[in-house]
């Protein structure tokens, strides 16, 4: 088994409205200072559907009322973290069919929170220069009218941004 790759796993939601995608302002990890999808890692023993509901509410203020799973994919790229030199991020994507509430510009801050708040980002403004690979995958899914491509992607380079794009 390789010890070069940090293993990350998360559950993420695609909220789409009027040609825009709900994204969070990321404050940690390899996507720091970029826009990312709302979501995150399950807590000990937590079901992934509950992770989606909890994480998206904590980061966006929105309450998921109906969703369906699109699929699973992964992203690999160089990233030095602790003793690792690469990251392998496996992601479960959900399409959010319905929700309640308004997008929160500021997220409640607590230990473990890695979002400043959320915004609606026009799909036309999404690129790897300002967004995580998850956001790019979500925009692709929106442009494909909900068709999700589970092909994993490897990036030869992954620049961690030192200044926020938001």
C-alpha positions as CSV (number, residue, x, y, z in Angstrom):
1,X,0.0,0.0,0.0
2,X,1.3,3.4,-0.9
3,X,2.1,5.9,1.8
4,X,2.5,8.8,-0.6
5,X,-1.2,9.7,-0.8
6,X,-3.3,11.4,1.8
7,X,-6.8,9.8,1.6
8,X,-9.7,12.2,1.8
9,X,-13.4,11.3,1.5
10,X,-16.4,13.6,1.5
11,X,-20.1,14.1,0.5
12,X,-21.0,17.1,-1.5
13,X,-24.2,18.8,-2.8
14,X,-24.9,20.6,-6.1
15,X,-27.4,23.4,-5.6
16,X,-28.2,25.0,-8.9
17,X,-30.5,28.0,-9.5
18,X,-30.8,30.5,-12.4
19,X,-27.5,29.5,-14.0
20,X,-25.6,29.7,-10.8
21,X,-24.1,27.2,-8.3
22,X,-24.0,27.5,-4.5
23,X,-20.4,27.5,-3.5
24,X,-18.6,28.0,-0.2
25,X,-15.5,30.2,0.5
26,X,-13.0,27.6,1.6
27,X,-10.6,28.4,4.4
28,X,-8.6,25.1,4.7
29,X,-7.0,22.2,3.0
30,X,-5.8,22.1,-0.6
31,X,-8.7,24.2,-1.8
32,X,-8.0,27.0,0.6
33,X,-8.9,30.5,-0.8
34,X,-11.0,29.0,-3.6
35,X,-14.7,28.3,-4.1
36,X,-15.6,24.8,-3.1
37,X,-18.8,22.8,-3.0
38,X,-20.7,22.6,0.3
39,X,-20.2,19.3,2.0
40,X,-17.6,17.4,3.9
41,X,-16.5,14.3,5.8
42,X,-18.9,12.0,7.7
43,X,-18.7,12.1,11.5
44,X,-18.0,8.8,13.2
45,X,-20.8,6.4,12.3
46,X,-22.8,9.0,10.3
47,X,-24.7,8.0,7.2
48,X,-23.6,9.8,4.1
49,X,-27.1,11.2,3.4
50,X,-27.1,12.8,6.8
51,X,-23.5,14.1,6.2
52,X,-24.9,16.0,3.2
53,X,-27.7,17.5,5.2
54,X,-25.5,18.5,8.2
55,X,-22.6,19.9,6.2
56,X,-24.6,21.9,3.7
57,X,-26.6,23.5,6.5
58,X,-23.5,24.3,8.5
59,X,-21.7,25.9,5.5
60,X,-24.6,27.5,3.6
61,X,-27.6,27.8,5.9
62,X,-29.7,25.9,3.4
63,X,-31.8,22.9,4.6
64,X,-31.8,20.0,2.0
65,X,-35.4,18.7,1.7
66,X,-34.9,16.5,-1.4
67,X,-31.8,15.1,-3.1
68,X,-30.6,12.2,-5.1
69,X,-27.1,10.7,-5.4
70,X,-25.4,11.2,-8.7
71,X,-22.3,9.1,-8.2
72,X,-18.8,8.9,-6.9
73,X,-15.5,10.2,-8.4
74,X,-12.1,11.1,-7.3
75,X,-9.3,13.7,-7.8
76,X,-5.6,13.1,-7.4
77,X,-2.9,15.8,-7.3
78,X,0.3,16.8,-5.7
79,X,-0.1,18.4,-2.3
80,X,2.3,18.3,0.6
81,X,0.5,17.7,3.9
82,X,2.0,16.2,7.0
83,X,3.9,13.2,5.8
84,X,2.1,12.9,2.4
85,X,3.0,14.4,-1.0
86,X,-0.2,13.7,-2.9
87,X,-3.9,13.9,-2.1
88,X,-6.5,11.4,-3.3
89,X,-9.9,13.0,-2.7
90,X,-12.9,10.7,-3.2
91,X,-16.2,12.4,-3.5
92,X,-19.9,11.4,-3.4
93,X,-21.9,13.9,-5.3
94,X,-25.6,14.6,-4.7
95,X,-28.0,16.7,-6.8
96,X,-30.1,18.9,-4.5
97,X,-33.6,18.8,-5.9
98,X,-35.2,21.0,-3.2
99,X,-34.2,23.1,-0.2
100,X,-35.4,25.6,2.3
101,X,-33.8,28.8,3.4
102,X,-31.6,31.5,2.1
103,X,-27.9,31.2,1.2
104,X,-25.8,32.5,4.2
105,X,-23.1,34.9,3.3
106,X,-21.4,34.1,6.6
107,X,-21.1,30.7,8.1
108,X,-21.1,30.1,11.9
109,X,-17.5,29.6,13.0
110,X,-16.5,26.7,15.2
111,X,-13.6,24.2,15.5
112,X,-13.5,22.2,12.3
113,X,-15.5,24.8,10.2
114,X,-13.6,25.4,6.9
115,X,-16.1,27.7,5.2
116,X,-16.5,31.5,5.6
117,X,-19.9,31.5,4.0
118,X,-21.6,30.8,0.7
119,X,-22.4,32.7,-2.5
120,X,-24.2,32.0,-5.8
121,X,-21.5,31.7,-8.5
122,X,-22.5,32.0,-12.1
123,X,-21.6,28.7,-13.9
124,X,-19.9,30.8,-16.6
125,X,-17.4,32.1,-14.0
126,X,-16.2,28.7,-12.9
127,X,-12.6,27.6,-13.6
128,X,-9.8,25.8,-11.9
129,X,-8.1,29.1,-11.4
130,X,-10.6,30.1,-8.7
131,X,-12.5,26.9,-7.9
132,X,-11.9,23.4,-6.5
133,X,-12.1,20.4,-9.0
134,X,-15.4,19.6,-7.3
135,X,-17.0,22.9,-8.4
136,X,-15.7,22.4,-11.9
137,X,-17.2,18.9,-11.9
138,X,-20.5,20.4,-10.6
139,X,-20.5,23.0,-13.4
140,X,-19.9,20.3,-16.0
141,X,-22.9,18.3,-14.5
142,X,-25.1,21.4,-14.8
143,X,-24.0,22.0,-18.4
144,X,-24.8,18.3,-19.1
145,X,-28.3,18.7,-17.7
146,X,-27.7,16.6,-14.7
147,X,-25.6,13.9,-16.4
148,X,-22.7,13.0,-14.0
149,X,-19.4,11.7,-15.4
150,X,-17.7,9.6,-12.7
151,X,-14.3,9.5,-14.5
152,X,-11.5,10.2,-12.0
153,X,-9.1,13.0,-12.8
154,X,-5.4,13.3,-12.0
155,X,-3.8,16.8,-12.1
156,X,0.0,17.0,-12.6
157,X,0.1,20.2,-10.7
158,X,-2.2,21.7,-8.0
159,X,-1.4,25.3,-6.9
160,X,-2.6,26.0,-3.4
161,X,-3.6,29.7,-3.4
162,X,-2.0,32.0,-0.8
163,X,-4.7,34.8,-1.4
164,X,-8.4,34.4,-1.5
165,X,-10.2,34.7,-4.9
166,X,-13.4,35.9,-3.1
